């Protein structure tokens, strides 16, 4: 699946997007796989309360199932303006 990173998440990981081969069944399981990769991922996903997630371009929760999902995006909360 394609994983997208925005704002400071992208800066910490050093990538805007990547294709991830995963066995994760939920967004949280994907996060755990990414955290285990290396320190830059661990740093980016250290505080999940500072992150939002979208699954196939719809806002989602970390317990959202990944079956059939093509894209997951991680980004900080946004404010209106």
Rosetta blueprint (number, residue, H / E / L):
1 X L
2 X E
3 X E
4 X E
5 X E
6 X L
7 X H
8 X H
9 X H
10 X H
11 X H
12 X H
13 X H
14 X L
15 X L
16 X L
17 X E
18 X E
19 X E
20 X L
21 X L
22 X L
23 X L
24 X L
25 X L
26 X E
27 X H
28 X H
29 X H
30 X H
31 X H
32 X H
33 X H
34 X H
35 X H
36 X H
37 X H
38 X L
39 X H
40 X H
41 X H
42 X H
43 X H
44 X H
45 X L
46 X L
47 X L
48 X H
49 X H
50 X H
51 X L
52 X E
53 X E
54 X E
55 X E
56 X L
57 X L
58 X E
59 X E
60 X E
61 X L
62 X L
63 X L
64 X L
65 X E
66 X L
67 X L
68 X L
69 X L
70 X L
71 X E
72 X E
73 X E
74 X E
75 X E
76 X L
77 X L
78 X L
79 X L
80 X L
81 X L
